[in-house]
Amino acid sequence: MARICVKAGHVTVTLALDDSRTAGLILAALPFEATARTWGDEVYFDTPVAAGEEDPQAAVPFGGVAYWPPGKALCLFFGQTPASPVNIVGSVEGDAGVVKGIRGGDPVRVEKV
């Protein structure tokens, strides 16, 4: 399991990625920068990754980390949010509630731990 760091605004979150193909593509694209956006209890941001569906799921658990193929986005879930099918690629380490501190428009940097 690989670990990456997301710095957005004043929040820093460590993510544990699984061994999926999609997670491998995200790791290979590091580091990258984006702008945070929100949807319900989810923060998401663009990635330079173009991956298709990989066991897509519409329900993501609290603290789940997923890749949304149509938007080429990485999504961090901190509550119940209706989602179109996403590839679950990992989870937030520690308290996923800290993701709530990320605001739409915050600059985001994603890098290896």
Secondary structure, DSSP 8 states (H G I E B T S, - for coil): -EEEEEEETTEEEEEEE-SSHHHHHHHHH-SEEEE-EE-SSEEEEE-S-----SS-BS---TTEEEEEGGGTEEEEESS------BEEEEEESS-GGGGGG--TT-EEEEEE-
